[in-house]
């Protein structure tokens, strides 16, 4: 259970699991004072690949990715979060290695809980064999983490 004044960080990759994670964060803070940090990380590796493939100049690529991610994150929040929860949601887009940036943001913002989906949108086969962002967050974090699977029954998590 979350108390008044709590901060929850939600990792957003725009997948169905991150929708469930955001819904769960909103539910946990429903009727309480607190905030949700909706964090999307632009993967450094993706930026490097774009540069390698001459998609554009590094500064142009990063600017375009940030603008697109901020717009997409805003639409995501408008679509998923209940209206009464939206004023308490802080949107954050940063570049880096996702699991490292999630951990850094959690420590910097003194979050009480990280909620993250257990499935990625890209269905990357490497994640099956070498670990997902969620798994890597769990390995390195010192804060509680709720990992939401795609087939979760959200009623199981209910705190009422």
N, C-alpha and C positions, 0 to 999 in steps of 0.2 A: 504494500500500500504506500502511496505517496502522500507526503504531508504538504501543508501550505508552504510556499516558497521554494519548492523543489524545482530542479532543472533536469530535463530529460533530453538527451541527444538522440536523434533518429537519423540513421544513415539512409540516404535516399539515392537509389540508382534508377528510379522510375520503374522498377519491376513490380509485379503483383505483390511480392513479399514485402517490398518497402511500403506499399499501400497499407497492407495489414499492420506493419510496424507503426506507421503514422496514426492509424485508427486507434491502436492500442495505447499510444502515448496520449492522445486526446482523451481517451476513456479514463486513463489513470489520473489525469489532472482535472477531469470534469468536476466543476463546482469548487475547485481549489485555486488558490493563487499560486502561480508558478509559471514556468516558461518551457517551451519546447524549442530546441535548436534543430532545425531541419538542415542537415549538412549533405551537400553533394560534392564529391571530390572528382575533379578532372584529373584523370590518370596521367602521370608523367610519361609513362610508356607510350600511350596513345599520341601524345604531343610529339614525342621523339619519332614515332613512325610517320607521322604526317610530315615532319621536316625531312626525314630520309627519303620520302617519296615525292618531295618537291611540291607539296600541296600549296605551299606559300611560305612567306617569311615567318619566322618564329613569333614575332610580336603580333602579326596579323592573325596567325592561327590561334594564339592564346586569346586575343581580344574577341575573335569570333566565337570561340568555345565558351568563354565567360558570359558573353551577351546571351548566347543561345541557352546556356545552362540556367542562368538567372530567370529568363523568361519561362523556360520549361518548369523550373522549380515553382515559380509563382503560380502557373496554371495548375500544377500538380496539387499544391496546397488548396487552391480555390476549389478544385474538384473533390478532394478527399476529406479535408478537415471541416468539421462543423463550423458554421458562421461564428458561433460564440467562442470558439477556440482560436480563431485566426489572429486576433490581436495579440495573443500570447505566443505566437510562433515567430521565431527569428530565422530568417533565411540566410544561409551561409554557403557560398561557393568558393572553394579553394582548389589549388593545384597541388599535386603531390602523389605519394603512394597511398592509396585509400586506407589501408589498415593503420598506417602510421599517423596519417592526418586525423583519423577518427579518434585514435588514442590521445594525440596531442590536444585536440579540441576538448576532449572530455576532461583532461587534467586542467587545462587553462581556464575552462568555464566552470570547474568544480561541479560537474554533473553528478547526480545521485544514481542515475541509471542510463545505460545505453540500450536502445532498442534497435535491432537490425534484422533484416530479412535473411533467411538462410539460403535463398536462391538468387542468382543474378539474372539480369535481363538477357545477357548475351549467350547463356547456355554454353559457356566456354568449356570444352572437354578437359583442358588443363586443370580446371578447378576440381573436377571429379578425382583426379589422381594426385594433385599436388596441394590441394587445400583452397578454400574460398576466402574471400575477404572476411566473412563472418568468423571463420575458423581462426584466421590470423589475428583478428581483433581479440578473440578469446585467449589466445596464447600470450599476449603481451599486456593486457589491461589489468589494472588493479581495482577496477570498479565493477559493480554488478552489471551483467549483460543479459538481456532477454532476447533470445534468438527465435524469430517467428518463421516457422516452416510454411510452405505454400498450401498445405492441406490442413492447417491448424483450425481447430474449433475454438473460436475466440471466447465462447462461453466458458470453456475450461479455465481461462485466465481471469474470469470475472471476479471482482473483489467485493461484490455486493452481497 
